[in-house]
Amino acid sequence: MRTLLPFFPLLMATLSFSQTVKEVADANFTKARYDLASKNYLKYLKENSKDSTAWYNLGISAMNLKEYDEAIDYLKKAQNLNYPFSFTNYSVAKTYALNNENELAIQTLQAGADNGAAAYKKISEEVAFDKIRSMEEYKKAIAKIKLNAYPCLKDEKRRHFDFWLGEWDVYARGQKAGENSITLADGGCVIHESYTTAGNYSGQSMNYYDPIDQKWHQHWVGATGDTYNYIETDKSKGMLQFKSQFMNQQGEISISRMTFTLNEDGTVRQLMESSTDNGITWQIAFDGLYKPKVN
């Protein structure tokens, strides 16, 4: 045991030194003092070469100092040490783009797309890629990265109701009843409805596919306090049907059945029926026709 005692203070001193250097490096990096951050990270990494975060921050520092070759090397070391791939792929591609190595930037994005990179928003907003956005290879890569980021977009079950998407004028009995905006939300995992009329009434709904019960659901709330919690009862290509319980203003509970049907001319029919005898008989409550708005 005595032979270990001299070593222990030395070990603690080394750890303390490394920790201090890393803290200083991180502080300089946060304050965008990239020249100082680079020096501190290089000093720190001599004793801590497995720290992927330090390699990544060093790479970003070098990139901001326009030391592009060094930045690529540092970022790839971070990648090899399992720093989050989406970040390293994006940063390597950005560095190539900043250095006007456009083909390498696109190749990096393509490789990232093929390997699950999902930094879609960062890439879409990065001005360094503006000069390559019109290139077909870039468009293919970013389209795949978008699907990596938002897997609902490529799930066929979640795309069944896309025929309802659009900006619509809604007609009933030949007269305009209102306007409806149907949009994708939350990476395509939700279809959002915003319905308005010329009068006081309006409402919104969220529509989504639930992988647990493998059914579509719609949750609607209207301006008069009417609420529906619809659940899918039938579907086929270009058709989706729901049912929900409904309470009127007198407190009476009935059943609502709502069927959406895509017509050959691109319009959509929304048929709402109600039943007060538990589904034995049905009465039409609303028969609407959705026509695409003309700008």
Residue frames as qw, qx, qy, qz and C-alpha x, y, z in Angstrom:
[[0.000, 0.883, 0.469, 0.000, 0.00, 0.00, 0.00],
 [0.337, -0.737, 0.065, 0.582, 2.87, 2.43, 0.76],
 [0.391, -0.067, 0.558, 0.729, 4.08, 2.28, -2.83],
 [0.143, 0.639, 0.651, 0.385, 0.70, 3.62, -4.04],
 [0.219, -0.799, -0.361, 0.428, 0.60, 6.69, -1.79],
 [0.217, -0.453, 0.254, 0.827, 2.97, 8.91, -3.82],
 [0.117, 0.204, 0.741, 0.629, 0.97, 8.09, -6.94],
 [0.027, -0.688, -0.720, 0.087, -2.40, 9.13, -5.50],
 [0.067, -0.769, -0.128, 0.623, -1.66, 12.88, -5.10],
 [0.131, -0.289, 0.580, 0.750, -0.17, 12.91, -8.59],
 [0.072, 0.387, 0.857, 0.331, -3.29, 11.30, -10.02],
 [0.043, -0.790, -0.538, 0.292, -5.53, 13.80, -8.26],
 [0.134, -0.637, 0.156, 0.743, -3.43, 16.69, -9.48],
 [0.124, -0.036, 0.742, 0.658, -3.64, 15.40, -13.07],
 [0.014, 0.586, 0.800, 0.128, -7.41, 15.02, -12.86],
 [0.106, -0.798, -0.314, 0.504, -7.77, 18.48, -11.35],
 [0.150, -0.439, 0.398, 0.791, -5.59, 20.00, -14.08],
 [0.081, 0.200, 0.819, 0.532, -7.61, 18.31, -16.85],
 [0.037, -0.711, -0.693, 0.114, -10.86, 19.40, -15.31],
 [0.123, -0.736, -0.084, 0.660, -9.70, 22.99, -15.05],
 [0.119, -0.250, 0.586, 0.762, -8.45, 23.08, -18.64],
 [0.035, 0.413, 0.847, 0.333, -11.77, 21.61, -19.87],
 [0.069, -0.779, -0.523, 0.339, -13.77, 24.17, -17.90],
 [0.112, -0.621, 0.178, 0.755, -11.73, 27.01, -19.34],
 [0.107, -0.013, 0.764, 0.636, -12.06, 25.55, -22.85],
 [0.009, 0.588, 0.803, 0.100, -15.84, 25.20, -22.47],
 [0.087, -0.781, -0.298, 0.542, -16.13, 28.76, -21.14],
 [0.089, -0.460, 0.410, 0.782, -14.19, 30.16, -24.08],
 [0.079, 0.201, 0.859, 0.465, -16.21, 28.07, -26.51],
 [0.002, -0.705, -0.689, 0.168, -19.50, 29.31, -25.05],
 [0.052, -0.822, -0.076, 0.561, -18.30, 32.92, -25.39],
 [0.710, 0.683, 0.142, 0.099, -17.19, 32.27, -29.01],
 [0.123, -0.846, 0.498, 0.144, -13.53, 32.83, -28.14],
 [0.971, 0.225, -0.008, -0.078, -12.60, 30.11, -30.58],
 [0.501, 0.634, -0.506, 0.300, -8.87, 30.75, -30.72],
 [0.245, -0.497, 0.663, -0.504, -8.54, 30.35, -26.94],
 [0.873, -0.055, 0.282, -0.393, -10.99, 27.45, -26.91],
 [0.855, 0.429, -0.291, 0.003, -8.92, 25.62, -29.54],
 [0.260, 0.585, -0.649, 0.410, -5.71, 25.98, -27.54],
 [0.484, -0.343, 0.590, -0.548, -7.39, 24.76, -24.35],
 [0.933, 0.112, 0.113, -0.323, -9.11, 21.81, -26.04],
 [0.722, 0.502, -0.459, 0.125, -5.86, 20.70, -27.68],
 [0.003, 0.510, -0.701, 0.499, -4.12, 20.82, -24.31],
 [0.686, -0.172, 0.451, -0.545, -6.98, 18.93, -22.65],
 [0.922, 0.268, -0.074, -0.270, -7.21, 16.26, -25.36],
 [0.367, 0.576, -0.714, 0.155, -3.54, 15.29, -24.94],
 [0.101, -0.193, 0.871, -0.441, -4.60, 13.53, -21.74],
 [0.500, 0.302, 0.634, -0.507, -8.28, 12.90, -22.61],
 [0.092, 0.258, -0.656, -0.703, -8.30, 11.75, -26.21],
 [0.027, -0.308, -0.939, -0.152, -11.56, 9.80, -25.88],
 [0.123, 0.545, 0.467, -0.685, -13.72, 12.83, -25.08],
 [0.341, 0.455, 0.664, 0.485, -15.96, 13.13, -28.15],
 [0.018, -0.929, -0.362, 0.072, -17.55, 16.37, -27.00],
 [0.341, -0.735, 0.233, 0.538, -14.17, 18.06, -26.72],
 [0.413, -0.015, 0.661, 0.627, -13.24, 16.89, -30.23],
 [0.203, 0.704, 0.627, 0.263, -16.55, 18.17, -31.57],
 [0.140, -0.949, -0.160, 0.234, -16.19, 21.58, -29.92],
 [0.424, -0.499, 0.431, 0.620, -12.62, 21.77, -31.16],
 [0.385, 0.291, 0.698, 0.529, -13.88, 21.04, -34.67],
 [0.070, 0.879, 0.461, 0.096, -16.50, 23.79, -34.44],
 [0.315, -0.830, 0.092, 0.450, -13.86, 26.18, -33.13],
 [0.438, -0.223, 0.579, 0.651, -11.54, 25.38, -36.02],
 [0.295, 0.581, 0.665, 0.366, -14.40, 25.81, -38.49],
 [0.058, -0.955, -0.277, 0.086, -15.16, 29.27, -37.11],
 [0.355, -0.723, 0.323, 0.497, -11.48, 30.13, -37.37],
 [0.664, 0.670, -0.179, -0.280, -11.63, 29.03, -41.04],
 [0.118, -0.496, 0.858, 0.070, -9.15, 26.24, -40.37],
 [0.810, 0.138, -0.088, -0.563, -11.29, 23.94, -42.48],
 [0.676, 0.277, -0.683, 0.005, -8.95, 20.96, -42.97],
 [0.100, 0.186, -0.790, 0.576, -8.29, 20.74, -39.24],
 [0.557, -0.022, 0.293, -0.777, -12.00, 21.14, -38.50],
 [0.823, 0.160, -0.388, -0.383, -12.87, 18.18, -40.72],
 [0.514, 0.236, -0.778, 0.273, -10.26, 16.05, -38.97],
 [0.115, -0.132, 0.660, -0.731, -11.47, 16.98, -35.48],
 [0.674, 0.045, 0.094, -0.731, -15.15, 16.50, -36.34],
 [0.795, 0.177, -0.536, -0.222, -14.48, 13.07, -37.82],
 [0.290, 0.194, -0.813, 0.467, -12.61, 12.08, -34.66],
 [0.404, -0.039, 0.459, -0.790, -15.69, 13.10, -32.66],
 [0.788, 0.155, -0.228, -0.550, -17.81, 11.03, -35.02],
 [0.641, 0.228, -0.731, 0.061, -15.59, 8.00, -34.61],
 [0.118, 0.072, -0.765, 0.630, -15.95, 8.38, -30.84],
 [0.144, -0.502, -0.850, -0.077, -19.75, 8.19, -31.23],
 [0.100, 0.294, 0.208, -0.927, -20.65, 11.84, -30.87],
 [0.544, 0.525, 0.539, -0.372, -24.29, 12.15, -32.15],
 [0.520, 0.130, 0.625, 0.567, -24.05, 11.38, -35.84],
 [0.239, 0.833, 0.467, 0.176, -26.62, 13.93, -37.03],
 [0.195, -0.948, 0.051, 0.246, -24.55, 16.76, -35.54],
 [0.483, -0.458, 0.533, 0.522, -21.19, 15.61, -36.86],
 [0.494, 0.381, 0.661, 0.417, -22.60, 14.90, -40.31],
 [0.128, 0.938, 0.316, 0.053, -24.19, 18.35, -40.49],
 [0.295, -0.881, 0.201, 0.311, -21.05, 20.09, -39.24],
 [0.559, -0.196, 0.607, 0.530, -18.69, 18.24, -41.59],
 [0.404, 0.599, 0.586, 0.368, -20.94, 19.06, -44.56],
 [0.036, -0.984, -0.159, 0.076, -21.15, 22.70, -43.44],
 [0.451, -0.664, 0.370, 0.466, -17.37, 22.92, -43.19],
 [0.525, 0.137, 0.643, 0.540, -16.98, 21.57, -46.72],
 [0.233, 0.818, 0.475, 0.223, -19.55, 24.09, -47.97],
 [0.222, -0.941, 0.025, 0.253, -17.79, 26.97, -46.23],
 [0.442, -0.495, 0.551, 0.507, -14.58, 25.87, -47.92],
 [0.522, 0.563, -0.250, -0.590, -16.37, 25.85, -51.31],
 [0.007, 0.195, -0.966, -0.171, -15.99, 22.07, -51.59],
 [0.629, 0.056, 0.050, -0.773, -19.57, 21.70, -52.75],
 [0.739, 0.128, -0.607, -0.262, -19.35, 18.15, -54.07],
 [0.367, 0.075, -0.819, 0.436, -17.90, 16.91, -50.79],
 [0.311, -0.028, 0.416, -0.854, -20.61, 18.78, -48.89],
 [0.753, 0.083, -0.189, -0.625, -23.32, 17.05, -50.90],
 [0.656, 0.158, -0.738, 0.016, -21.61, 13.66, -50.65],
 [0.094, 0.102, -0.746, 0.651, -21.44, 14.08, -46.88],
 [0.527, 0.045, 0.247, -0.812, -25.14, 14.93, -46.70],
 [0.764, 0.153, -0.465, -0.420, -25.97, 11.98, -48.94],
 [0.481, 0.127, -0.822, 0.276, -23.98, 9.62, -46.71],
 [0.156, -0.045, 0.594, -0.788, -25.72, 11.09, -43.68],
 [0.671, 0.070, -0.071, -0.735, -29.13, 10.61, -45.26],
 [0.749, 0.142, -0.621, -0.184, -28.34, 6.96, -45.97],
 [0.488, 0.032, -0.752, 0.442, -27.18, 6.42, -42.38],
 [0.375, -0.645, -0.656, 0.114, -30.04, 8.02, -40.49],
 [0.230, -0.063, -0.166, 0.957, -28.88, 11.62, -40.12],
 [0.070, -0.703, -0.702, -0.087, -31.86, 13.72, -39.06],
 [0.235, -0.472, -0.176, 0.831, -30.68, 17.34, -38.66],
 [0.303, 0.599, 0.611, 0.420, -33.29, 18.51, -41.15],
 [0.086, -0.957, -0.272, 0.049, -34.15, 21.84, -39.55],
 [0.435, -0.695, 0.253, 0.513, -30.51, 22.87, -39.01],
 [0.468, 0.022, 0.616, 0.633, -29.59, 21.99, -42.59],
 [0.212, 0.728, 0.585, 0.288, -32.66, 23.72, -44.01],
 [0.153, -0.974, -0.152, 0.072, -31.85, 26.95, -42.15],
 [0.628, -0.463, 0.259, 0.570, -28.06, 26.90, -42.66],
 [0.358, 0.876, -0.069, -0.317, -27.00, 29.69, -45.04],
 [0.253, -0.549, 0.717, 0.347, -23.78, 27.86, -45.86],
 [0.451, 0.168, 0.856, 0.186, -25.86, 25.46, -47.96],
 [0.405, 0.702, 0.216, -0.545, -27.67, 28.18, -49.93],
 [0.223, 0.629, -0.540, -0.513, -25.33, 27.80, -52.90],
 [0.052, 0.148, -0.964, -0.216, -26.09, 24.08, -53.28],
 [0.460, 0.243, 0.634, -0.572, -29.84, 24.03, -52.55],
 [0.634, 0.510, -0.104, -0.572, -30.79, 24.11, -56.23],
 [0.220, 0.412, -0.860, -0.204, -28.69, 21.02, -57.02],
 [0.811, -0.100, -0.377, -0.437, -30.66, 17.82, -57.54],
 [0.636, 0.055, -0.704, 0.311, -28.28, 15.74, -55.42],
 [0.015, -0.128, 0.514, -0.848, -28.81, 18.12, -52.50],
 [0.611, -0.119, -0.056, -0.781, -32.60, 17.98, -52.94],
 [0.808, -0.042, -0.567, -0.158, -32.53, 14.18, -52.85],
 [0.453, 0.080, -0.684, 0.567, -30.35, 14.14, -49.75],
 [0.176, -0.114, 0.380, -0.901, -32.42, 16.70, -47.82],
 [0.714, -0.129, -0.282, -0.628, -35.65, 14.91, -48.77],
 [0.766, -0.067, -0.633, 0.091, -34.30, 11.71, -47.22],
 [0.258, 0.096, -0.572, 0.773, -32.98, 13.55, -44.17],
 [0.445, -0.202, 0.057, -0.871, -36.47, 15.02, -43.72],
 [0.829, -0.155, -0.421, -0.334, -37.94, 11.51, -43.64],
 [0.592, 0.033, -0.656, 0.467, -35.29, 10.49, -41.11],
 [0.009, -0.141, 0.401, -0.905, -36.29, 13.44, -38.92],
 [0.570, 0.065, 0.234, -0.785, -40.04, 12.90, -39.33],
 [0.095, -0.068, 0.981, 0.155, -40.76, 9.17, -39.69],
 [0.439, 0.468, 0.617, -0.455, -44.53, 9.73, -39.71],
 [0.381, 0.625, -0.235, -0.639, -44.16, 11.17, -43.21],
 [0.342, 0.350, -0.805, -0.336, -43.16, 7.78, -44.62],
 [0.241, 0.091, 0.912, -0.319, -45.63, 5.70, -42.62],
 [0.190, -0.204, -0.688, -0.670, -48.38, 4.71, -45.07],
 [0.280, -0.556, -0.775, 0.112, -50.89, 4.12, -42.26],
 [0.186, -0.607, -0.295, 0.714, -50.44, 7.71, -41.08],
 [0.001, 0.235, -0.387, -0.892, -50.84, 9.04, -44.61],
 [0.133, 0.421, 0.882, 0.162, -54.29, 7.53, -45.24],
 [0.032, 0.822, 0.503, -0.263, -56.12, 10.78, -44.42],
 [0.311, -0.328, 0.232, 0.862, -53.87, 13.05, -46.51],
 [0.145, 0.456, 0.661, 0.578, -56.64, 13.40, -49.10],
 [0.199, -0.860, -0.465, 0.062, -58.25, 15.89, -46.66],
 [0.458, -0.430, 0.021, 0.778, -55.21, 18.18, -46.61],
 [0.282, 0.442, 0.430, 0.735, -55.67, 21.58, -48.20],
 [0.081, 0.241, 0.243, -0.936, -57.28, 24.99, -48.04],
 [0.024, 0.391, 0.877, 0.278, -61.01, 24.56, -48.63],
 [0.407, -0.084, 0.026, -0.909, -64.26, 26.42, -49.11],
 [0.080, 0.164, 0.965, -0.187, -66.99, 24.32, -47.51],
 [0.420, -0.074, -0.302, -0.853, -70.49, 24.20, -49.02],
 [0.151, 0.232, 0.918, -0.285, -73.76, 22.79, -47.68],
 [0.353, 0.677, 0.615, -0.198, -77.04, 22.77, -49.61],
 [0.514, 0.630, 0.318, 0.487, -75.28, 24.67, -52.38],
 [0.087, -0.959, 0.031, -0.267, -74.33, 27.58, -50.14],
 [0.466, 0.430, -0.556, 0.537, -70.95, 28.41, -48.67],
 [0.705, -0.626, -0.328, -0.062, -70.97, 27.33, -45.04],
 [0.511, -0.812, 0.224, 0.172, -67.40, 28.14, -44.04],
 [0.513, 0.701, -0.488, 0.092, -63.71, 27.73, -44.71],
 [0.898, -0.408, 0.162, 0.035, -61.40, 24.98, -43.49],
 [0.274, 0.763, -0.582, 0.065, -57.62, 24.83, -43.33],
 [0.973, -0.203, 0.106, -0.027, -56.30, 21.26, -43.05],
 [0.295, 0.796, -0.510, 0.136, -52.56, 21.07, -42.47],
 [0.851, -0.021, -0.450, 0.271, -49.86, 18.66, -41.37],
 [0.288, -0.840, 0.290, -0.356, -48.39, 19.30, -37.93],
 [0.625, -0.559, 0.534, -0.108, -45.70, 17.84, -35.68],
 [0.148, -0.429, 0.836, 0.307, -43.65, 16.19, -38.38],
 [0.507, 0.082, -0.641, -0.571, -46.69, 14.81, -40.16],
 [0.154, -0.103, -0.942, 0.279, -47.87, 12.85, -37.12],
 [0.156, 0.551, 0.606, -0.552, -50.94, 15.07, -36.72],
 [0.111, 0.451, 0.533, 0.707, -53.45, 16.52, -39.16],
 [0.061, -0.381, -0.446, 0.807, -54.75, 19.82, -37.80],
 [0.071, 0.622, 0.643, 0.440, -58.12, 21.30, -38.75],
 [0.072, -0.337, -0.289, 0.893, -59.09, 24.96, -38.32],
 [0.080, 0.554, 0.736, 0.380, -62.69, 25.68, -39.34],
 [0.000, 0.301, 0.233, -0.925, -64.25, 29.15, -39.51],
 [0.194, 0.656, 0.700, 0.204, -67.58, 30.56, -40.59],
 [0.098, 0.534, 0.148, 0.827, -68.85, 34.05, -41.38],
 [0.546, -0.710, -0.196, -0.398, -70.69, 34.00, -38.06],
 [0.432, -0.732, 0.435, -0.297, -69.59, 33.23, -34.52],
 [0.955, -0.169, 0.237, -0.053, -68.97, 29.53, -34.95],
 [0.409, 0.675, -0.614, 0.017, -65.50, 28.04, -35.39],
 [0.899, -0.351, 0.240, -0.105, -63.66, 24.94, -34.27],
 [0.223, 0.667, -0.709, -0.055, -60.48, 22.92, -34.41],
 [0.975, -0.142, 0.093, -0.140, -59.58, 19.27, -34.45],
 [0.099, -0.614, 0.774, 0.116, -56.53, 17.06, -34.13],
 [0.941, 0.209, -0.037, -0.264, -56.48, 13.90, -36.24],
 [0.013, -0.634, 0.774, -0.010, -53.95, 11.12, -35.80],
 [0.848, 0.068, -0.502, -0.157, -53.33, 7.42, -36.24],
 [0.555, -0.605, 0.488, -0.297, -52.82, 5.50, -33.00],
 [0.467, 0.389, -0.788, -0.098, -50.43, 2.54, -33.47],
 [0.236, -0.139, 0.852, -0.447, -51.76, 0.87, -30.31],
 [0.585, 0.345, 0.615, -0.400, -55.36, 0.35, -31.43],
 [0.308, 0.016, 0.705, 0.638, -54.39, 0.85, -35.11],
 [0.149, 0.759, 0.626, 0.103, -57.22, 3.31, -35.66],
 [0.176, 0.414, 0.079, 0.890, -57.62, 6.94, -36.61],
 [0.243, -0.634, -0.589, 0.439, -58.87, 9.38, -33.98],
 [0.123, 0.546, 0.165, 0.812, -60.27, 12.89, -34.19],
 [0.286, -0.539, -0.552, 0.568, -60.66, 15.23, -31.23],
 [0.089, 0.563, 0.355, 0.741, -62.89, 18.20, -32.06],
 [0.180, -0.550, -0.508, 0.638, -63.77, 21.26, -29.97],
 [0.166, 0.632, 0.462, 0.600, -66.16, 23.92, -31.27],
 [0.071, 0.310, -0.184, 0.930, -66.81, 27.50, -30.22],
 [0.601, -0.439, -0.142, -0.653, -70.17, 26.60, -28.64],
 [0.457, -0.451, 0.671, -0.371, -68.55, 24.05, -26.34],
 [0.951, 0.171, 0.002, -0.258, -69.39, 21.06, -28.52],
 [0.168, -0.599, 0.779, 0.077, -66.83, 18.28, -28.24],
 [0.949, 0.202, -0.101, -0.222, -66.41, 15.04, -30.13],
 [0.330, -0.554, 0.758, 0.103, -63.91, 12.24, -29.58],
 [0.837, 0.381, -0.154, -0.360, -64.19, 10.32, -32.81],
 [0.466, -0.389, 0.779, 0.154, -62.67, 6.91, -33.43],
 [0.332, 0.321, -0.680, -0.570, -62.32, 5.16, -36.77],
 [0.726, 0.083, 0.567, -0.379, -65.00, 2.60, -37.63],
 [0.800, 0.409, 0.415, 0.143, -64.29, 2.02, -41.32],
 [0.011, 0.773, -0.348, -0.530, -61.85, 3.03, -44.02],
 [0.800, 0.317, 0.416, 0.293, -60.83, 2.32, -47.57],
 [0.447, 0.016, 0.253, 0.858, -58.79, 4.18, -50.16],
 [0.041, -0.300, -0.255, -0.919, -60.09, 7.73, -50.26],
 [0.574, -0.558, -0.337, -0.495, -62.57, 7.14, -47.42],
 [0.286, 0.077, -0.736, 0.609, -62.45, 7.37, -43.64],
 [0.512, -0.577, -0.393, -0.500, -65.35, 7.00, -41.23],
 [0.139, 0.184, -0.673, 0.703, -65.57, 7.84, -37.52],
 [0.486, -0.634, -0.532, -0.280, -68.08, 7.57, -34.69],
 [0.190, 0.174, -0.514, 0.818, -68.35, 9.53, -31.46],
 [0.206, -0.670, -0.681, 0.213, -70.76, 10.15, -28.64],
 [0.113, 0.361, 0.092, 0.921, -72.16, 13.66, -28.53],
 [0.150, -0.564, -0.664, 0.467, -73.97, 15.66, -25.84],
 [0.100, 0.659, 0.368, 0.648, -76.33, 18.44, -26.94],
 [0.004, -0.394, 0.278, -0.876, -77.10, 21.60, -24.97],
 [0.713, -0.400, -0.069, -0.571, -80.01, 19.84, -23.24],
 [0.394, -0.489, 0.741, -0.237, -77.65, 17.21, -21.89],
 [0.922, 0.195, 0.233, -0.240, -78.94, 14.48, -24.19],
 [0.311, -0.494, 0.735, 0.346, -76.36, 12.02, -25.52],
 [0.839, 0.476, 0.102, -0.243, -76.52, 10.74, -29.08],
 [0.727, -0.156, 0.487, 0.458, -74.12, 9.12, -31.54],
 [0.330, 0.819, -0.193, -0.427, -72.42, 10.99, -34.36],
 [0.800, 0.088, 0.478, 0.351, -71.13, 9.25, -37.46],
 [0.157, 0.865, -0.206, -0.431, -68.83, 11.19, -39.77],
 [0.818, 0.171, 0.456, 0.306, -67.65, 9.98, -43.17],
 [0.049, 0.757, -0.337, -0.558, -65.05, 11.65, -45.40],
 [0.786, 0.308, 0.504, 0.180, -64.97, 10.62, -49.07],
 [0.163, -0.479, 0.424, 0.751, -62.58, 11.78, -51.77],
 [0.668, 0.617, 0.310, -0.277, -64.42, 12.50, -55.02],
 [0.772, 0.271, 0.351, 0.455, -62.98, 11.95, -58.48],
 [0.303, 0.837, 0.121, 0.440, -62.80, 15.69, -59.14],
 [0.446, 0.255, -0.425, 0.745, -60.61, 16.29, -56.07],
 [0.418, -0.522, 0.102, -0.736, -63.41, 17.61, -53.85],
 [0.219, 0.013, -0.907, 0.359, -64.14, 15.94, -50.51],
 [0.546, -0.503, -0.374, -0.555, -67.53, 15.10, -49.04],
 [0.059, 0.127, -0.762, 0.632, -68.02, 15.28, -45.27],
 [0.574, -0.391, -0.505, -0.513, -71.24, 13.54, -44.24],
 [0.039, -0.162, 0.725, -0.668, -72.27, 13.84, -40.60],
 [0.585, -0.349, -0.581, -0.444, -75.16, 11.74, -39.31],
 [0.221, -0.325, 0.622, -0.677, -76.69, 11.42, -35.86],
 [0.581, -0.236, -0.747, -0.220, -78.55, 8.65, -34.08],
 [0.384, -0.446, 0.387, -0.710, -80.62, 8.83, -30.89],
 [0.924, -0.142, 0.082, -0.345, -81.45, 5.11, -30.82],
 [0.613, -0.495, 0.597, 0.152, -77.93, 3.73, -30.47],
 [0.060, -0.414, 0.729, 0.543, -77.28, 3.45, -34.18],
 [0.478, 0.361, 0.800, -0.041, -80.50, 1.77, -35.32],
 [0.396, 0.801, 0.395, 0.213, -81.55, 4.75, -37.42],
 [0.465, -0.245, 0.079, 0.847, -79.56, 7.75, -38.69],
 [0.238, 0.913, 0.326, -0.065, -80.45, 11.31, -39.66],
 [0.580, 0.416, 0.037, 0.700, -78.27, 13.63, -41.74],
 [0.359, -0.782, -0.239, 0.450, -76.89, 16.44, -39.58],
 [0.030, 0.820, -0.289, -0.494, -74.48, 17.99, -42.10],
 [0.816, 0.314, 0.401, 0.274, -73.65, 17.18, -45.71],
 [0.060, -0.884, 0.190, 0.422, -70.69, 19.28, -46.72],
 [0.821, 0.463, 0.138, 0.306, -68.67, 19.55, -49.91],
 [0.442, -0.690, 0.223, 0.528, -65.07, 20.71, -49.73],
 [0.654, 0.707, 0.135, 0.234, -63.84, 22.63, -52.77],
 [0.656, -0.108, -0.032, 0.747, -60.21, 23.78, -53.08],
 [0.034, -0.864, -0.160, 0.477, -59.89, 27.52, -52.47],
 [0.612, 0.580, 0.235, 0.484, -59.03, 29.57, -55.52],
 [0.433, -0.466, -0.084, 0.767, -56.37, 32.22, -54.89]]
